[in-house]
Amino acid sequence: AALRAHLRDRLAPDLVPAAVTLLDTLPRDADGAVDPARLPGMPSRSEPEGPYAEAVRTGFAALLGRTPAPDDDFFALGGHSLVAVQLAERLRRALTLPLTGLDILQARTPRAVTALLDERAAQRAAAPAKPAARPVRARAGTVLVTGATGGVGAFVLRELAAQGRPVLALARPESAHLVAAEGVDVVEGDLSDLDGLRAAVRRADAVIHAACTFTRPEVDVAATAAMVDAWSNGPFTFVSSVDAYGHPEAGTVAEESASREPLSPYGRAKLDCEALLLRAAGTGGRGGASAVRSPLVWGPHDRLRDQLRWGATGLLYQAAREGRPLVLPRPGARGHDWYGAAWVHAAALARAVVSCLEAPVHGVANAVSGHVAWQDLATDLTELLGSDSEIRESDEVHPDLDHHWHYRADRLARPLRPGPGEDRRAVLTAMTGASPER
């Protein structure tokens, strides 16, 4: 809007763009040429076609209050993150294709969302046929993994495969083809299917619970309660979050430190889920339990890239991408010497989580690869994105940047040791798509 207002003072009315859309990359066809039909904001002679176009158009209209043109921008229509989640859920259920709110935020236009759904449908059609279901508990040592189609779950599956562990992966029907692989059996379901969760737990000899709704804490807590109720043997590892600490008084947070208000609904749900698990551990034939608290998770995976762009670091990423100033809290503002965030590489987190199957921590452990000051992260992002954004410091602290804690990670220090390419600069390079030379 600011750019268009600026141009209106300098250009003839017919030269002012009707909309401005910023892209991370240009859409290209199979030969690598730019595909103009998939450029949001470009005029088009035709409406999107195919089985998904009408569902997308209807979904936009139902949630945003007006029927969109093919290249209308989601944000310009009044969309925001909650509406994106609602739209993705509506389309996912109607079309039985994998879709998330982050997909909507990234695609932004009906044409681009339709093209993404066409692509997801083609991927599903090209996937190998689903193997016949195995008998219940056919393989000893089977590990149930929830959240297998997410960024963390994908790395957990890789780590289990490297160790030769048989896996039972929980996935929604429309996403099952994404995790089907040698050594992986798929059980269809999601966190709202409590009976399905109980049945899946009973089929396994160990559990890694990595799934999370992020936006519906009551669903997360109910799902964990159902899984713990069905748990009767072997170890159980829960992928939690440092948000469960709330706002500690000290700047350095040791493992097992008491939580301190205020807690976000997300952090409160993680804490409640941990309590359910740790109270049940060691009773009724159950094995040991581990609550592994992670901070920001980075790694070369689409879901994790989307979280870098739109999650807790989205304020910095979007400003750098759009060339706007990056305004950071000055060290010393509000009495805190340091502002930044803890982070963990997804591969290191997966190693830590899987290690708990053999050696449960019987409590809470942190999984941290390092800590980055906002100043250093802003510098990384502007360089990797080729941005000329100015980096400023201010005594004002934006809520998204009001983080000033360092988290100890002693209990899982061995599996968290960084491997090749797991340093901060390398993982951010991979996630932004920048050349390694930058």
C-alpha angles and dihedrals in degrees: 000000000000092000093050091049089051092050094048088066093053109031137058112264093251091055096055110101116243090221140000121218124183118210132195090213137001115255111247136190126236091279093054096253120134110266106218093189090067096048108112113228095025117123113252133196094214141043118243111272134204137071096301103046096083093046090052093047092048092047093052090048095047095051101033099039101240139063108257130221113241093262102036111133118243093225094046088055090057099265124154137172097283092050089048090057091047092048093048091049091049093050094042092055095043097045101028092227127127111263134151137192089252088058089057093048091051099043095039101175132073090240094052093044090050091050090050091052090049088053093049090049091051091050091052092048090051094049118105116267113272110263120238114274115265122231115271111280091357093153125050117231096027114169119211111217121192120194090032093151093054128088096262094041092053091058091045089055090051092051093049091048090052088055093046094241117157111240137206107197122199111218139156113256093251091053101040093101090060093067103030107118143133108303093015123104116191126220114191119230145087140226094279092058099081096173090050091051092052092049092049092051091051090056094057137074093208136017134217108185108197101146122111135166091212090203106047109056093174090061092049093051094046091049093051091047091053093048094048090048090056094042110108108152144018130023126315123206121191121197102221133167139246084238084083088074090063111196107338118202095226123066093228116058120203123205113273091022112155116263117247131203139286098061121175117234087253092052092045091053091051090051092049092049091050091052092052091051100043094047091055097044115115095013129110093010093309120145130225124309132219128191106197111196114206131187124205108342117217128185143123098282129113094238092050092046089054091052090052089053099043109013130075091320094043092100090063097037096051093045091051092046092050096043094244123142116274106224112199132185111260115240105260095032110138089003098294120125096203137035122190143087143271116239139184132201110241092232092053091047090051091051090050094047094048092046088062090067090069097031113025114199091218091222140016126338131174124228109205130156095185149310126261127197114229089241091058093044091049090051091049093050097047091049096045094045093045089238126162092203116145116238112218135178124221139179087230114091118211111219091238090057098042094112120122108154133114115207124211116226106189106136095058097032094123099057090039093062105122119255126206111305094013097111118112097254093049095050094045090049090054093046096048095043091235121152113262089242092067 
